[in-house]
């Protein structure tokens, strides 16, 4: 558990990970042309290729 202080308040935050929605946890996104053929695959820019994103609760 990480404790952040902001001004005179103490904010308690917990970080957890979940599967990245845009790449569906794969870590990469397939770029397709207009006919549906895969042209290339790129690292997901939302999770930086890890397939998971950290969220604070």
PDB file of N, CA, C and O in Angstrom:
ATOM      1  N   UNK A   1       0.838  -1.174   0.000  1.00  0.00           N
ATOM      2  CA  UNK A   1       0.000   0.000   0.000  1.00  0.00           C
ATOM      3  C   UNK A   1       0.883   1.237   0.000  1.00  0.00           C
ATOM      4  O   UNK A   1       1.838   1.326   0.773  1.00  0.00           O
ATOM      5  N   UNK A   2       0.572   2.170  -0.849  1.00  0.00           N
ATOM      6  CA  UNK A   2       1.348   3.385  -0.987  1.00  0.00           C
ATOM      7  C   UNK A   2       0.550   4.535  -0.385  1.00  0.00           C
ATOM      8  O   UNK A   2      -0.659   4.639  -0.594  1.00  0.00           O
ATOM      9  N   UNK A   3       1.235   5.396   0.361  1.00  0.00           N
ATOM     10  CA  UNK A   3       0.554   6.533   0.965  1.00  0.00           C
ATOM     11  C   UNK A   3       1.080   7.804   0.315  1.00  0.00           C
ATOM     12  O   UNK A   3       2.284   8.060   0.302  1.00  0.00           O
ATOM     13  N   UNK A   4       0.166   8.588  -0.219  1.00  0.00           N
ATOM     14  CA  UNK A   4       0.510   9.864  -0.832  1.00  0.00           C
ATOM     15  C   UNK A   4       0.044  10.984   0.079  1.00  0.00           C
ATOM     16  O   UNK A   4      -1.034  10.905   0.667  1.00  0.00           O
ATOM     17  N   UNK A   5       0.843  12.011   0.194  1.00  0.00           N
ATOM     18  CA  UNK A   5       0.413  13.180   0.955  1.00  0.00           C
ATOM     19  C   UNK A   5       0.212  14.328  -0.010  1.00  0.00           C
ATOM     20  O   UNK A   5       1.055  14.585  -0.869  1.00  0.00           O
ATOM     21  N   UNK A   6      -0.881  15.000   0.129  1.00  0.00           N
ATOM     22  CA  UNK A   6      -1.197  16.132  -0.732  1.00  0.00           C
ATOM     23  C   UNK A   6      -1.708  17.245   0.164  1.00  0.00           C
ATOM     24  O   UNK A   6      -2.837  17.196   0.654  1.00  0.00           O
ATOM     25  N   UNK A   7      -0.865  18.253   0.376  1.00  0.00           N
ATOM     26  CA  UNK A   7      -1.229  19.323   1.292  1.00  0.00           C
ATOM     27  C   UNK A   7      -1.270  18.775   2.705  1.00  0.00           C
ATOM     28  O   UNK A   7      -0.301  18.173   3.168  1.00  0.00           O
ATOM     29  N   UNK A   8      -2.375  18.977   3.389  1.00  0.00           N
ATOM     30  CA  UNK A   8      -2.522  18.464   4.748  1.00  0.00           C
ATOM     31  C   UNK A   8      -3.339  17.178   4.793  1.00  0.00           C
ATOM     32  O   UNK A   8      -3.683  16.697   5.872  1.00  0.00           O
ATOM     33  N   UNK A   9      -3.653  16.617   3.618  1.00  0.00           N
ATOM     34  CA  UNK A   9      -4.425  15.378   3.560  1.00  0.00           C
ATOM     35  C   UNK A   9      -3.509  14.203   3.279  1.00  0.00           C
ATOM     36  O   UNK A   9      -2.518  14.340   2.562  1.00  0.00           O
ATOM     37  N   UNK A  10      -3.830  13.075   3.829  1.00  0.00           N
ATOM     38  CA  UNK A  10      -3.121  11.837   3.528  1.00  0.00           C
ATOM     39  C   UNK A  10      -4.052  10.989   2.676  1.00  0.00           C
ATOM     40  O   UNK A  10      -5.160  10.647   3.087  1.00  0.00           O
ATOM     41  N   UNK A  11      -3.582  10.660   1.488  1.00  0.00           N
ATOM     42  CA  UNK A  11      -4.380   9.867   0.561  1.00  0.00           C
ATOM     43  C   UNK A  11      -3.799   8.468   0.482  1.00  0.00           C
ATOM     44  O   UNK A  11      -2.616   8.297   0.191  1.00  0.00           O
ATOM     45  N   UNK A  12      -4.618   7.482   0.735  1.00  0.00           N
ATOM     46  CA  UNK A  12      -4.180   6.098   0.676  1.00  0.00           C
ATOM     47  C   UNK A  12      -4.624   5.509  -0.657  1.00  0.00           C
ATOM     48  O   UNK A  12      -5.813   5.511  -0.975  1.00  0.00           O
ATOM     49  N   UNK A  13      -3.664   5.002  -1.440  1.00  0.00           N
ATOM     50  CA  UNK A  13      -4.008   4.414  -2.731  1.00  0.00           C
ATOM     51  C   UNK A  13      -3.445   3.002  -2.824  1.00  0.00           C
ATOM     52  O   UNK A  13      -2.370   2.704  -2.303  1.00  0.00           O
ATOM     53  N   UNK A  14      -4.184   2.159  -3.488  1.00  0.00           N
ATOM     54  CA  UNK A  14      -3.744   0.799  -3.754  1.00  0.00           C
ATOM     55  C   UNK A  14      -3.732   0.608  -5.262  1.00  0.00           C
ATOM     56  O   UNK A  14      -4.703   0.938  -5.943  1.00  0.00           O
ATOM     57  N   UNK A  15      -2.629   0.075  -5.786  1.00  0.00           N
ATOM     58  CA  UNK A  15      -2.548  -0.166  -7.218  1.00  0.00           C
ATOM     59  C   UNK A  15      -2.746  -1.646  -7.508  1.00  0.00           C
ATOM     60  O   UNK A  15      -2.231  -2.514  -6.803  1.00  0.00           O
ATOM     61  N   UNK A  16      -3.491  -1.903  -8.545  1.00  0.00           N
ATOM     62  CA  UNK A  16      -3.718  -3.266  -8.984  1.00  0.00           C
ATOM     63  C   UNK A  16      -3.607  -3.290 -10.512  1.00  0.00           C
ATOM     64  O   UNK A  16      -3.674  -2.240 -11.151  1.00  0.00           O
ATOM     65  N   UNK A  17      -3.443  -4.449 -11.084  1.00  0.00           N
ATOM     66  CA  UNK A  17      -3.337  -4.548 -12.539  1.00  0.00           C
ATOM     67  C   UNK A  17      -4.543  -5.289 -13.097  1.00  0.00           C
ATOM     68  O   UNK A  17      -5.133  -6.148 -12.442  1.00  0.00           O
ATOM     69  N   UNK A  18      -4.889  -4.931 -14.323  1.00  0.00           N
ATOM     70  CA  UNK A  18      -5.938  -5.658 -15.035  1.00  0.00           C
ATOM     71  C   UNK A  18      -5.539  -5.753 -16.493  1.00  0.00           C
ATOM     72  O   UNK A  18      -4.636  -5.049 -16.945  1.00  0.00           O
ATOM     73  N   UNK A  19      -6.196  -6.605 -17.211  1.00  0.00           N
ATOM     74  CA  UNK A  19      -5.898  -6.821 -18.624  1.00  0.00           C
ATOM     75  C   UNK A  19      -6.208  -5.553 -19.416  1.00  0.00           C
ATOM     76  O   UNK A  19      -7.221  -4.893 -19.184  1.00  0.00           O
ATOM     77  N   UNK A  20      -5.326  -5.225 -20.348  1.00  0.00           N
ATOM     78  CA  UNK A  20      -5.492  -4.031 -21.179  1.00  0.00           C
ATOM     79  C   UNK A  20      -6.642  -4.259 -22.165  1.00  0.00           C
ATOM     80  O   UNK A  20      -6.658  -5.255 -22.889  1.00  0.00           O
ATOM     81  N   UNK A  21      -7.593  -3.336 -22.187  1.00  0.00           N
ATOM     82  CA  UNK A  21      -8.769  -3.506 -23.039  1.00  0.00           C
ATOM     83  C   UNK A  21      -8.468  -3.345 -24.534  1.00  0.00           C
ATOM     84  O   UNK A  21      -8.916  -4.179 -25.320  1.00  0.00           O
ATOM     85  N   UNK A  22      -7.728  -2.306 -24.967  1.00  0.00           N
ATOM     86  CA  UNK A  22      -7.504  -2.145 -26.420  1.00  0.00           C
ATOM     87  C   UNK A  22      -6.794  -3.322 -27.083  1.00  0.00           C
ATOM     88  O   UNK A  22      -7.142  -3.694 -28.204  1.00  0.00           O
ATOM     89  N   UNK A  23      -5.798  -3.919 -26.410  1.00  0.00           N
ATOM     90  CA  UNK A  23      -5.068  -5.034 -27.043  1.00  0.00           C
ATOM     91  C   UNK A  23      -5.533  -6.390 -26.514  1.00  0.00           C
ATOM     92  O   UNK A  23      -4.987  -7.422 -26.907  1.00  0.00           O
ATOM     93  N   UNK A  24      -6.524  -6.404 -25.638  1.00  0.00           N
ATOM     94  CA  UNK A  24      -7.092  -7.626 -25.061  1.00  0.00           C
ATOM     95  C   UNK A  24      -6.046  -8.462 -24.338  1.00  0.00           C
ATOM     96  O   UNK A  24      -6.115  -9.691 -24.336  1.00  0.00           O
ATOM     97  N   UNK A  25      -5.065  -7.783 -23.716  1.00  0.00           N
ATOM     98  CA  UNK A  25      -4.047  -8.475 -22.929  1.00  0.00           C
ATOM     99  C   UNK A  25      -2.917  -9.083 -23.737  1.00  0.00           C
ATOM    100  O   UNK A  25      -2.053  -9.749 -23.166  1.00  0.00           O
ATOM    101  N   UNK A  26      -2.894  -8.876 -25.046  1.00  0.00           N
ATOM    102  CA  UNK A  26      -1.853  -9.460 -25.896  1.00  0.00           C
ATOM    103  C   UNK A  26      -0.566  -8.640 -25.885  1.00  0.00           C
ATOM    104  O   UNK A  26       0.518  -9.191 -26.075  1.00  0.00           O
ATOM    105  N   UNK A  27      -0.674  -7.330 -25.664  1.00  0.00           N
ATOM    106  CA  UNK A  27       0.498  -6.468 -25.679  1.00  0.00           C
ATOM    107  C   UNK A  27       0.781  -5.861 -27.034  1.00  0.00           C
ATOM    108  O   UNK A  27       1.674  -5.023 -27.159  1.00  0.00           O
ATOM    109  N   UNK A  28       0.036  -6.267 -28.059  1.00  0.00           N
ATOM    110  CA  UNK A  28       0.232  -5.701 -29.397  1.00  0.00           C
ATOM    111  C   UNK A  28      -1.120  -5.535 -30.085  1.00  0.00           C
ATOM    112  O   UNK A  28      -2.105  -6.180 -29.726  1.00  0.00           O
ATOM    113  N   UNK A  29      -1.140  -4.662 -31.074  1.00  0.00           N
ATOM    114  CA  UNK A  29      -2.344  -4.390 -31.850  1.00  0.00           C
ATOM    115  C   UNK A  29      -2.034  -4.680 -33.314  1.00  0.00           C
ATOM    116  O   UNK A  29      -0.992  -4.263 -33.818  1.00  0.00           O
ATOM    117  N   UNK A  30      -2.922  -5.385 -33.996  1.00  0.00           N
ATOM    118  CA  UNK A  30      -2.755  -5.686 -35.422  1.00  0.00           C
ATOM    119  C   UNK A  30      -3.334  -4.545 -36.247  1.00  0.00           C
ATOM    120  O   UNK A  30      -4.495  -4.172 -36.078  1.00  0.00           O
ATOM    121  N   UNK A  31      -2.525  -3.998 -37.133  1.00  0.00           N
ATOM    122  CA  UNK A  31      -2.970  -2.939 -38.037  1.00  0.00           C
ATOM    123  C   UNK A  31      -3.380  -3.603 -39.346  1.00  0.00           C
ATOM    124  O   UNK A  31      -2.586  -4.308 -39.969  1.00  0.00           O
ATOM    125  N   UNK A  32      -4.635  -3.374 -39.762  1.00  0.00           N
ATOM    126  CA  UNK A  32      -5.174  -4.030 -40.957  1.00  0.00           C
ATOM    127  C   UNK A  32      -5.428  -3.016 -42.062  1.00  0.00           C
ATOM    128  O   UNK A  32      -5.647  -1.834 -41.800  1.00  0.00           O
ATOM    129  N   UNK A  33      -5.394  -3.494 -43.299  1.00  0.00           N
ATOM    130  CA  UNK A  33      -5.732  -2.623 -44.424  1.00  0.00           C
ATOM    131  C   UNK A  33      -7.235  -2.700 -44.676  1.00  0.00           C
ATOM    132  O   UNK A  33      -7.959  -3.354 -43.925  1.00  0.00           O
ATOM    133  N   UNK A  34      -7.704  -2.037 -45.723  1.00  0.00           N
ATOM    134  CA  UNK A  34      -9.141  -1.959 -45.986  1.00  0.00           C
ATOM    135  C   UNK A  34      -9.769  -3.304 -46.339  1.00  0.00           C
ATOM    136  O   UNK A  34     -10.982  -3.461 -46.206  1.00  0.00           O
ATOM    137  N   UNK A  35      -8.977  -4.277 -46.786  1.00  0.00           N
ATOM    138  CA  UNK A  35      -9.534  -5.595 -47.103  1.00  0.00           C
ATOM    139  C   UNK A  35      -9.504  -6.540 -45.903  1.00  0.00           C
ATOM    140  O   UNK A  35      -9.982  -7.672 -45.992  1.00  0.00           O
ATOM    141  N   UNK A  36      -8.943  -6.079 -44.775  1.00  0.00           N
ATOM    142  CA  UNK A  36      -8.923  -6.896 -43.571  1.00  0.00           C
ATOM    143  C   UNK A  36      -7.650  -7.678 -43.353  1.00  0.00           C
ATOM    144  O   UNK A  36      -7.516  -8.376 -42.347  1.00  0.00           O
ATOM    145  N   UNK A  37      -6.709  -7.575 -44.280  1.00  0.00           N
ATOM    146  CA  UNK A  37      -5.430  -8.279 -44.139  1.00  0.00           C
ATOM    147  C   UNK A  37      -4.545  -7.557 -43.125  1.00  0.00           C
ATOM    148  O   UNK A  37      -4.498  -6.327 -43.096  1.00  0.00           O
ATOM    149  N   UNK A  38      -3.846  -8.330 -42.298  1.00  0.00           N
ATOM    150  CA  UNK A  38      -2.937  -7.738 -41.321  1.00  0.00           C
ATOM    151  C   UNK A  38      -1.702  -7.214 -42.046  1.00  0.00           C
ATOM    152  O   UNK A  38      -1.011  -7.967 -42.732  1.00  0.00           O
ATOM    153  N   UNK A  39      -1.431  -5.930 -41.893  1.00  0.00           N
ATOM    154  CA  UNK A  39      -0.265  -5.315 -42.519  1.00  0.00           C
ATOM    155  C   UNK A  39       0.943  -5.338 -41.585  1.00  0.00           C
ATOM    156  O   UNK A  39       2.060  -5.625 -42.014  1.00  0.00           O
ATOM    157  N   UNK A  40       0.712  -5.034 -40.304  1.00  0.00           N
ATOM    158  CA  UNK A  40       1.796  -5.060 -39.322  1.00  0.00           C
ATOM    159  C   UNK A  40       1.198  -5.132 -37.929  1.00  0.00           C
ATOM    160  O   UNK A  40       0.005  -4.903 -37.735  1.00  0.00           O
ATOM    161  N   UNK A  41       2.039  -5.451 -36.974  1.00  0.00           N
ATOM    162  CA  UNK A  41       1.636  -5.478 -35.575  1.00  0.00           C
ATOM    163  C   UNK A  41       2.524  -4.511 -34.817  1.00  0.00           C
ATOM    164  O   UNK A  41       3.734  -4.468 -35.036  1.00  0.00           O
ATOM    165  N   UNK A  42       1.922  -3.732 -33.922  1.00  0.00           N
ATOM    166  CA  UNK A  42       2.645  -2.736 -33.146  1.00  0.00           C
ATOM    167  C   UNK A  42       2.395  -2.963 -31.665  1.00  0.00           C
ATOM    168  O   UNK A  42       1.356  -3.496 -31.274  1.00  0.00           O
ATOM    169  N   UNK A  43       3.364  -2.553 -30.838  1.00  0.00           N
ATOM    170  CA  UNK A  43       3.154  -2.582 -29.396  1.00  0.00           C
ATOM    171  C   UNK A  43       1.977  -1.686 -29.047  1.00  0.00           C
ATOM    172  O   UNK A  43       1.800  -0.618 -29.632  1.00  0.00           O
ATOM    173  N   UNK A  44       1.190  -2.122 -28.105  1.00  0.00           N
ATOM    174  CA  UNK A  44       0.047  -1.337 -27.656  1.00  0.00           C
ATOM    175  C   UNK A  44       0.553  -0.084 -26.941  1.00  0.00           C
ATOM    176  O   UNK A  44       1.403  -0.173 -26.055  1.00  0.00           O
ATOM    177  N   UNK A  45       0.036   1.071 -27.321  1.00  0.00           N
ATOM    178  CA  UNK A  45       0.476   2.323 -26.707  1.00  0.00           C
ATOM    179  C   UNK A  45      -0.171   2.557 -25.347  1.00  0.00           C
ATOM    180  O   UNK A  45       0.295   3.409 -24.590  1.00  0.00           O
ATOM    181  N   UNK A  46      -1.225   1.827 -25.018  1.00  0.00           N
ATOM    182  CA  UNK A  46      -1.883   2.001 -23.730  1.00  0.00           C
ATOM    183  C   UNK A  46      -1.137   1.281 -22.611  1.00  0.00           C
ATOM    184  O   UNK A  46      -1.029   1.806 -21.503  1.00  0.00           O
ATOM    185  N   UNK A  47      -0.619   0.081 -22.889  1.00  0.00           N
ATOM    186  CA  UNK A  47       0.071  -0.714 -21.860  1.00  0.00           C
ATOM    187  C   UNK A  47       1.563  -0.848 -22.139  1.00  0.00           C
ATOM    188  O   UNK A  47       2.273  -1.511 -21.382  1.00  0.00           O
ATOM    189  N   UNK A  48       2.051  -0.226 -23.220  1.00  0.00           N
ATOM    190  CA  UNK A  48       3.466  -0.298 -23.620  1.00  0.00           C
ATOM    191  C   UNK A  48       3.943  -1.722 -23.858  1.00  0.00           C
ATOM    192  O   UNK A  48       5.100  -2.044 -23.590  1.00  0.00           O
ATOM    193  N   UNK A  49       3.064  -2.570 -24.356  1.00  0.00           N
ATOM    194  CA  UNK A  49       3.436  -3.926 -24.732  1.00  0.00           C
ATOM    195  C   UNK A  49       3.379  -4.953 -23.620  1.00  0.00           C
ATOM    196  O   UNK A  49       3.724  -6.113 -23.844  1.00  0.00           O
ATOM    197  N   UNK A  50       2.953  -4.563 -22.425  1.00  0.00           N
ATOM    198  CA  UNK A  50       2.919  -5.517 -21.309  1.00  0.00           C
ATOM    199  C   UNK A  50       1.632  -6.341 -21.273  1.00  0.00           C
ATOM    200  O   UNK A  50       1.624  -7.446 -20.731  1.00  0.00           O
ATOM    201  N   UNK A  51       0.552  -5.820 -21.841  1.00  0.00           N
ATOM    202  CA  UNK A  51      -0.731  -6.519 -21.809  1.00  0.00           C
ATOM    203  C   UNK A  51      -1.542  -6.237 -20.562  1.00  0.00           C
ATOM    204  O   UNK A  51      -2.678  -6.696 -20.445  1.00  0.00           O
ATOM    205  N   UNK A  52      -0.972  -5.488 -19.625  1.00  0.00           N
ATOM    206  CA  UNK A  52      -1.667  -5.155 -18.382  1.00  0.00           C
ATOM    207  C   UNK A  52      -1.528  -3.667 -18.104  1.00  0.00           C
ATOM    208  O   UNK A  52      -0.521  -3.050 -18.451  1.00  0.00           O
ATOM    209  N   UNK A  53      -2.549  -3.098 -17.474  1.00  0.00           N
ATOM    210  CA  UNK A  53      -2.476  -1.709 -17.058  1.00  0.00           C
ATOM    211  C   UNK A  53      -2.676  -1.637 -15.552  1.00  0.00           C
ATOM    212  O   UNK A  53      -3.404  -2.445 -14.974  1.00  0.00           O
ATOM    213  N   UNK A  54      -2.029  -0.668 -14.922  1.00  0.00           N
ATOM    214  CA  UNK A  54      -2.155  -0.475 -13.483  1.00  0.00           C
ATOM    215  C   UNK A  54      -3.238   0.555 -13.223  1.00  0.00           C
ATOM    216  O   UNK A  54      -3.286   1.602 -13.868  1.00  0.00           O
ATOM    217  N   UNK A  55      -4.098   0.249 -12.280  1.00  0.00           N
ATOM    218  CA  UNK A  55      -5.141   1.183 -11.887  1.00  0.00           C
ATOM    219  C   UNK A  55      -5.056   1.406 -10.388  1.00  0.00           C
ATOM    220  O   UNK A  55      -4.618   0.528  -9.645  1.00  0.00           O
ATOM    221  N   UNK A  56      -5.477   2.583  -9.948  1.00  0.00           N
ATOM    222  CA  UNK A  56      -5.489   2.904  -8.528  1.00  0.00           C
ATOM    223  C   UNK A  56      -6.912   2.801  -8.015  1.00  0.00           C
ATOM    224  O   UNK A  56      -7.855   3.282  -8.644  1.00  0.00           O
ATOM    225  N   UNK A  57      -7.050   2.167  -6.865  1.00  0.00           N
ATOM    226  CA  UNK A  57      -8.364   2.088  -6.227  1.00  0.00           C
ATOM    227  C   UNK A  57      -8.286   2.625  -4.822  1.00  0.00           C
ATOM    228  O   UNK A  57      -9.292   2.645  -4.113  1.00  0.00           O
TER     229      UNK A  57
END
